[in-house]
Every structure is written in C-alpha cells, then in structure tokens.
Amino acid sequence: MNIYLVILLIIAIVAIANLAMFAAVRGSRGMKFDWLNTTKAGLSQPFKKEDDELNELRKRVEDLSQTKGDQTTKPPIE
C-alpha cells in the first residue's frame, strides 16, 4: 500500500509541474522576453559576426587587389 502512495505522489507532482509549465508558457505569449529572443538568435547563428567580419575583409582585399592592377583574384568562397 505504501508503494502505491509514493507512485501516486510522484505522478501528481509530475502532472502539477507540467501544468504549471504549460500555464507559464501560455501566459507569457503576450509579455516581452527580449533576452529569450536574443538568446535564440545567438544560438541559431553563432558565427554570424565572424562571417560578416571575414566578408568585409575579403571585400577589402579584393578592392586592394583591383587597385594595384592585380587581375589574379580568386572568386569568393561561399
């Protein structure tokens, strides 16, 4: 009989926790969580800043090569 009470309590705790998380998520849709969106954007594109810097550097090198008259530039790697 004791084991059934423990199992029932565990199921009740899990169910209440799930309902609480569901209510928290559904209730937060109207609120603004900028840190959550920022984190999601940062995780989805972790190397975007470095890629932008490398693209800028590549463009500068191409401009300098064209200014010197060097016609042996390689096509950009993407």
DOMAR-610695 format. One line per field, with one value per residue: residue number from 0; z, x, y of N, C-alpha, C in turn. Coordinates in Angstrom, 2 decimals. Each point is the difference from the previous one (the first is absolute). Example, Ala and Ser with C-alpha at 12.3 -4.5 7.8 and 13.67 -1.06 7.14 Angstrom:
2
k <- [0, 1]
npz <- [7.80, -0.72]
npx <- [13.19, -0.35]
npy <- [-5.69, 1.05]
capz <- [0.00, 0.06]
capx <- [-0.89, 0.82]
capy <- [1.19, 1.19]
cpz <- [0.00, 0.73]
cpx <- [0.90, -0.77]
cpy <- [1.20, 1.09]
end
This chain:
78
k <- [0, 1, 2, 3, 4, 5, 6, 7, 8, 9, 10, 11, 12, 13, 14, 15, 16, 17, 18, 19, 20, 21, 22, 23, 24, 25, 26, 27, 28, 29, 30, 31, 32, 33, 34, 35, 36, 37, 38, 39, 40, 41, 42, 43, 44, 45, 46, 47, 48, 49, 50, 51, 52, 53, 54, 55, 56, 57, 58, 59, 60, 61, 62, 63, 64, 65, 66, 67, 68, 69, 70, 71, 72, 73, 74, 75, 76, 77]
npz <- [0.00, 0.69, -0.79, 0.13, 1.25, 0.04, -0.70, 0.74, 1.04, -0.52, -0.34, 1.20, 0.52, -0.79, 0.26, 1.26, -0.03, -0.71, 0.79, 1.00, -0.60, -0.26, 1.22, 0.43, -0.84, 0.23, 1.24, -0.40, -0.80, 0.87, 0.83, 0.25, -0.59, 0.02, 1.24, -0.03, -0.64, 0.81, 1.00, -0.45, -0.24, 1.18, 0.42, -0.71, 0.26, 0.50, -1.29, 0.12, 1.18, 0.25, -0.48, 0.65, 1.06, -0.20, -0.20, 1.03, 0.67, -0.45, 0.25, 1.16, 0.18, -0.41, 0.79, 0.96, -0.27, -0.12, 1.11, 0.41, -0.55, 1.11, -1.10, 0.97, 0.19, 1.09, -0.51, 0.57, 1.13, -0.35]
npx <- [0.83, 1.11, 0.36, -1.28, 0.14, 1.20, -0.44, -1.09, 0.79, 0.81, -1.03, -0.50, 1.19, 0.19, -1.23, 0.14, 1.21, -0.51, -1.03, 0.85, 0.83, -1.03, -0.48, 1.23, 0.12, -1.19, 0.27, 1.17, -0.96, -0.77, 0.86, 0.86, 0.62, 0.60, 0.32, -1.22, -0.51, 0.69, -0.30, -1.25, 0.08, 0.56, -0.88, -0.90, 0.68, 0.74, 0.24, -1.17, 0.38, 0.57, -1.10, -0.72, 0.80, -0.08, -1.29, 0.00, 0.74, -0.79, -1.02, 0.58, 0.28, -1.23, -0.44, 0.81, -0.42, -1.22, 0.24, 0.67, -1.14, -0.10, 0.09, 0.75, -1.06, -0.17, -0.94, -0.95, 0.39, -1.10]
npy <- [-1.20, -0.02, -1.02, -0.35, 0.35, -0.57, -1.04, 0.02, 0.18, -0.91, -0.74, 0.27, -0.18, -1.04, -0.42, 0.34, -0.57, -1.00, -0.04, 0.12, -0.84, -0.76, 0.23, -0.20, -1.01, -0.49, 0.28, -0.46, -0.45, 0.63, -0.59, 0.96, -0.99, 1.17, -0.34, -0.49, 1.03, 0.76, -0.78, -0.04, 1.29, 0.12, -0.86, 0.65, 1.10, -0.99, -0.18, 0.61, 0.43, -1.18, -0.57, 0.91, -0.20, -1.32, 0.17, 0.83, -0.86, -0.98, 0.82, 0.27, -1.31, -0.27, 0.98, -0.42, -1.21, 0.48, 0.68, -1.08, -0.37, -0.66, -0.69, -0.46, 0.76, -0.68, -0.80, 0.71, -0.49, -0.63]
capz <- [0.00, 0.05, -1.30, -0.85, 0.42, -0.52, -1.45, -0.21, 0.28, -1.07, -1.17, 0.27, -0.06, -1.42, -0.68, 0.44, -0.58, -1.43, -0.12, 0.35, -1.11, -1.12, 0.30, -0.07, -1.41, -0.66, 0.55, -0.33, -1.42, -0.16, 0.63, -0.79, 0.56, -0.97, 0.22, -0.60, -1.45, -0.26, 0.18, -1.11, -1.19, 0.19, -0.15, -1.35, -0.88, 0.93, -0.64, -0.94, 0.14, -0.60, -1.44, -0.53, 0.02, -1.04, -1.30, -0.16, -0.27, -1.36, -0.92, 0.02, -0.73, -1.42, -0.43, -0.07, -1.13, -1.22, -0.04, -0.42, -1.36, 0.05, -0.61, 0.33, 1.19, -0.02, 0.31, 1.43, 0.47, 0.81]
capx <- [-0.83, 0.91, 0.61, -1.02, -0.11, 1.19, -0.17, -1.05, 0.58, 0.94, -0.82, -0.66, 1.02, 0.36, -1.15, -0.12, 1.13, -0.29, -1.07, 0.56, 0.84, -0.89, -0.66, 1.00, 0.33, -1.18, -0.24, 1.09, 0.01, -0.24, 1.08, 1.22, 1.19, 1.04, 1.18, -0.26, 0.17, 1.42, 0.70, -0.36, 0.70, 1.41, 0.24, -0.29, 1.08, 1.08, 1.19, -0.42, 0.87, 1.28, -0.20, -0.11, 1.33, 0.81, -0.49, 0.50, 1.43, 0.14, -0.31, 1.13, 1.11, -0.33, 0.15, 1.43, 0.58, -0.41, 0.67, 1.39, 0.03, 0.17, -1.18, 0.00, -0.82, -0.79, -1.41, -0.28, -0.43, -1.21]
capy <- [1.20, 1.14, 0.23, 0.62, 1.39, 0.68, 0.11, 0.99, 1.33, 0.34, 0.33, 1.28, 1.07, 0.19, 0.60, 1.40, 0.75, 0.18, 1.00, 1.31, 0.43, 0.29, 1.27, 1.06, 0.25, 0.58, 1.32, 0.92, 0.37, 1.42, 0.75, 0.13, -0.60, 0.31, -0.82, -1.31, 0.16, 0.26, -1.27, -0.87, 0.49, -0.29, -1.43, -0.46, 0.46, 0.31, 0.57, 1.04, 1.17, -0.32, -0.10, 1.36, 0.62, -0.62, 0.49, 1.36, -0.11, -0.51, 1.10, 0.96, -0.60, 0.08, 1.39, 0.31, -0.74, 0.68, 1.30, -0.21, -0.51, -1.45, -0.62, -1.44, -0.22, -1.23, 0.26, -0.17, -1.31, 0.13]
cpz <- [0.00, -1.36, -0.96, 0.34, -0.54, -1.52, -0.33, 0.25, -1.10, -1.25, 0.19, -0.10, -1.46, -0.75, 0.38, -0.59, -1.49, -0.22, 0.31, -1.13, -1.22, 0.21, -0.10, -1.44, -0.72, 0.49, -0.40, -1.45, -0.21, 0.57, -0.92, 0.77, -1.01, 0.18, -0.61, -1.51, -0.36, 0.12, -1.15, -1.28, 0.09, -0.19, -1.42, -0.99, 0.84, -0.64, -0.98, 0.06, -0.66, -1.52, -0.64, -0.04, -1.09, -1.39, -0.26, -0.33, -1.42, -1.02, -0.03, -0.79, -1.51, -0.52, -0.13, -1.17, -1.32, -0.13, -0.48, -1.43, -0.05, -0.51, 0.35, 1.27, -0.17, 0.30, 1.49, 0.31, 0.89, 0.31]
cpx <- [0.87, 0.59, -0.99, -0.19, 1.17, -0.13, -1.06, 0.51, 0.96, -0.77, -0.67, 1.00, 0.38, -1.14, -0.15, 1.13, -0.24, -1.08, 0.52, 0.88, -0.85, -0.69, 0.98, 0.32, -1.17, -0.27, 1.06, 0.00, -0.23, 1.10, 1.22, 1.17, 1.13, 1.23, -0.18, 0.20, 1.46, 0.80, -0.29, 0.73, 1.49, 0.33, -0.24, 1.09, 1.22, 1.19, -0.35, 0.92, 1.35, -0.10, -0.09, 1.36, 0.90, -0.45, 0.48, 1.50, 0.25, -0.27, 1.14, 1.19, -0.26, 0.15, 1.46, 0.67, -0.37, 0.68, 1.44, 0.09, 0.22, -1.27, -0.13, -0.81, -0.83, -1.45, -0.27, -0.51, -1.21, -0.56]
cpy <- [1.26, 0.34, 0.66, 1.47, 0.82, 0.20, 1.05, 1.41, 0.44, 0.41, 1.35, 1.15, 0.28, 0.68, 1.47, 0.85, 0.25, 1.05, 1.40, 0.54, 0.37, 1.35, 1.17, 0.36, 0.65, 1.41, 1.01, 0.43, 1.49, 0.86, 0.04, -0.61, 0.21, -0.87, -1.38, 0.07, 0.23, -1.29, -0.94, 0.43, -0.29, -1.46, -0.49, 0.41, 0.38, 0.71, 1.10, 1.21, -0.26, -0.12, 1.38, 0.69, -0.58, 0.43, 1.42, -0.01, -0.49, 1.11, 1.02, -0.53, 0.05, 1.42, 0.39, -0.70, 0.67, 1.34, -0.15, -0.52, -1.50, -0.66, -1.48, -0.27, -1.26, 0.35, -0.25, -1.39, 0.19, -1.35]
end
